[in-house]
Amino acid sequence: MSQIKDPSLAEKGKMSYEWARDHMKILTNTIERLKKSQPLKGIRLGVCLHITKETSVLIMGAKALGADVSVCGANPLSTQDDIAAFLAENGVHIYAWEGQTPEEYDECIEQMLSHKPQILTDDGSDCHSKIHGKKEFSSWKILGGTEETTTGVIRLKALAKQKKLKYPVIAVNDAYTKHMFDNRYGTGQSTIDGYFRSMNLLFAGKRVVVAGYGWVGRGVASRASGLGAKVYVTEIDPVRALEAHMDGYEVMPIDEAAKIGEIFITATGQTGVIRKEHILKMRDGAILGNVGHFDVEVDAKFLLTESKSVREVRPNLDECLLKNGKRVYLIAKGRIANLVAAEGHPPEVMAQSFSNQLLSMIHIARNHKKIGKRVITVPEEIDKQIAIDALAAMSVKIDKPTPAQIKYAQSWA
Ligand SMILES: NC(=O)c1ccc[n+]([C@@H]2O[C@H](COP(=O)([O-])OP(=O)(O)OC[C@H]3O[C@@H](n4cnc5c(N)ncnc54)[C@H](O)[C@@H]3O)[C@@H](O)[C@H]2O)c1
């Protein structure tokens, strides 16, 4: 059973799937290697991820390894309908379409959960959170789960701290081969892509404010700077602020940056980062968007409901005429701009993230009893193997330490 927008898009979706698959060698090599042993045989897998061409490669891979897969999207606006149609045509139970209302989004999560998944793969932890918050799920036998992003891991660690976590979860985000590459280079590139597609203005010479200098913020700042923008960073963490300063960016409070910036990009995972009082100080024509997981970083509600008028001037770009007479533009209604206004991360980088996902699902299937009700990081051997596979896929060779170097590294003298 499935609920999607348009089944006739399946052929288009197939081509997108094939394009991604052919650029995700690390993942496809792993799938080929494991196919014979069927490590997910008989497992009901529940997936709550952004429905992109890269995600379809992971889902088809999990199916090839024996899983029965049910799927919903991880955001009401990020589903690629052609991919949803392709997956539905290939025996995946999928409940997702682009442009869902919050209620429809919620219903689709429940539909996916109605297949009673034993392993749950989430991005942002809306599913994990639902399972923990609703009585009807309390008796379920869930072997464990995985979590893709920083915000989701924070939510799960909060559950574990209160001793309420019901099953083991692998924090895929915390693998080096995930956050150092996906969050930085993936979001770095796809954020610029989302801003290009929605506004189609020049970055060169623009004053771009990046809120948050974590893995995502670093990537976004470096890509904007590479395009010739003058980058300003806002932070609350002194070490990260110092790093941004030494990387050559101007660091200042958002209250000051609000007056200077022409383009704003939030990447903090926090709520209320750009608020009404900041928006009112902005120059006429300022463009705002967010690439943090949830639409809580920019006060979109103020812009969309308290402006004199709002009109969509380009796809995914709302012009909000404020009561003070200035026009402020909002990308993708403040939702994750790189996935709503563009297609998310390129396949090469998602191959690393999703190899972590796939190997973590298998690790949960085999070791869930041993792990217990904890949030753990991806085992070091998996993380390292993915780096080795990624280098091989990119034809990059490295040195081996000599016996003298090994001895030297182990010596205290
Ligand atoms: N768009 C995507 O495709 C994508 C990809 C990966 C992660 N994410 C999401 O992006 C967000 C950031 O992820 P990350 O891995 O960079 O996290 P991170 O923890 O490495 O970085 C977040 C940074 O924001 C700073 N910060 C917090 N509150 C702030 C505030 N009020 N003002 C300024 N700075 C503030 C923190 O000090 C930290 O340095 C999360 O929500 C994550 O889930 C999105």
The ligand as a Tripos MOL2 file, in Angstrom:
@<TRIPOS>MOLECULE
LIG
   44    48     1     0     0
SMALL
NO_CHARGES

@<TRIPOS>ATOM
      1 N1         20.1690   21.1070    5.6100 N.am      1 LIG1
      2 C1         20.7170   19.9160    5.7150 C.2       1 LIG1
      3 O1         20.7390   19.1440    4.7610 O.2       1 LIG1
      4 C2         21.3640   19.5350    6.9990 C.ar      1 LIG1
      5 C3         22.4240   18.5990    7.0190 C.ar      1 LIG1
      6 C4         23.0140   18.2890    8.2440 C.ar      1 LIG1
      7 C5         22.5400   18.8950    9.4060 C.ar      1 LIG1
      8 N2         21.4730   19.7620    9.3390 N.ar      1 LIG1
      9 C6         20.9320   20.4450   10.5220 C.3       1 LIG1
     10 O2         21.6080   21.7030   10.6280 O.3       1 LIG1
     11 C7         21.6480   22.1130   12.0040 C.3       1 LIG1
     12 C8         23.1050   22.3660   12.4120 C.3       1 LIG1
     13 O3         23.8240   21.1420   12.3220 O.3       1 LIG1
     14 P1         25.3950   21.0710   12.6600 P.3       1 LIG1
     15 O4         25.7850   19.6640   12.4070 O.co2     1 LIG1
     16 O5         26.1260   22.1780   12.0360 O.co2     1 LIG1
     17 O6         25.3300   21.3180   14.2620 O.3       1 LIG1
     18 P2         26.4910   21.8340   15.1960 P.3       1 LIG1
     19 O7         26.0580   21.5210   16.5850 O.co2     1 LIG1
     20 O8         27.8190   21.3550   14.7120 O.co2     1 LIG1
     21 O9         26.4760   23.4310   14.9810 O.3       1 LIG1
     22 C9         25.4630   24.2920   15.3970 C.3       1 LIG1
     23 C10        26.1380   25.6150   15.7810 C.3       1 LIG1
     24 O10        25.1330   26.6080   15.9900 O.3       1 LIG1
     25 C11        25.5380   27.3940   17.1060 C.3       1 LIG1
     26 N3         24.3660   28.0710   17.6630 N.ar      1 LIG1
     27 C12        23.4100   27.5840   18.4840 C.ar      1 LIG1
     28 N4         22.5110   28.5400   18.7780 N.ar      1 LIG1
     29 C13        22.8970   29.6510   18.1160 C.ar      1 LIG1
     30 C14        22.3680   30.9690   18.0200 C.ar      1 LIG1
     31 N5         21.2750   31.3460   18.6900 N.pl3     1 LIG1
     32 N6         23.0330   31.8640   17.2300 N.ar      1 LIG1
     33 C15        24.1510   31.5230   16.5650 C.ar      1 LIG1
     34 N7         24.7000   30.2890   16.6400 N.ar      1 LIG1
     35 C16        24.0820   29.3620   17.3990 C.ar      1 LIG1
     36 C17        26.1650   26.3870   18.0620 C.3       1 LIG1
     37 O11        27.0050   27.0290   19.0090 O.3       1 LIG1
     38 C18        26.9550   25.5070   17.0810 C.3       1 LIG1
     39 O12        28.2650   25.9820   16.8820 O.3       1 LIG1
     40 C19        20.9490   21.0000   12.7700 C.3       1 LIG1
     41 O13        19.5830   21.3020   12.8860 O.3       1 LIG1
     42 C20        21.1170   19.7980   11.8670 C.3       1 LIG1
     43 O14        20.1790   18.7950   12.1360 O.3       1 LIG1
     44 C21        20.9040   20.1160    8.1650 C.ar      1 LIG1
@<TRIPOS>BOND
     1     1     2 1
     2     2     3 2
     3     2     4 1
     4     4     5 ar
     5     4    44 ar
     6     5     6 ar
     7     6     7 ar
     8     7     8 ar
     9     8     9 1
    10     8    44 ar
    11     9    10 1
    12     9    42 1
    13    10    11 1
    14    11    12 1
    15    11    40 1
    16    12    13 1
    17    13    14 1
    18    14    15 2
    19    14    16 1
    20    14    17 1
    21    17    18 1
    22    18    19 2
    23    18    20 1
    24    18    21 1
    25    21    22 1
    26    22    23 1
    27    23    24 1
    28    23    38 1
    29    24    25 1
    30    25    26 1
    31    25    36 1
    32    26    27 ar
    33    26    35 ar
    34    27    28 ar
    35    28    29 ar
    36    29    30 ar
    37    29    35 ar
    38    30    31 1
    39    30    32 ar
    40    32    33 ar
    41    33    34 ar
    42    34    35 ar
    43    36    37 1
    44    36    38 1
    45    38    39 1
    46    40    41 1
    47    40    42 1
    48    42    43 1
@<TRIPOS>SUBSTRUCTURE
     1 LIG1         1 GROUP 0 **** ****
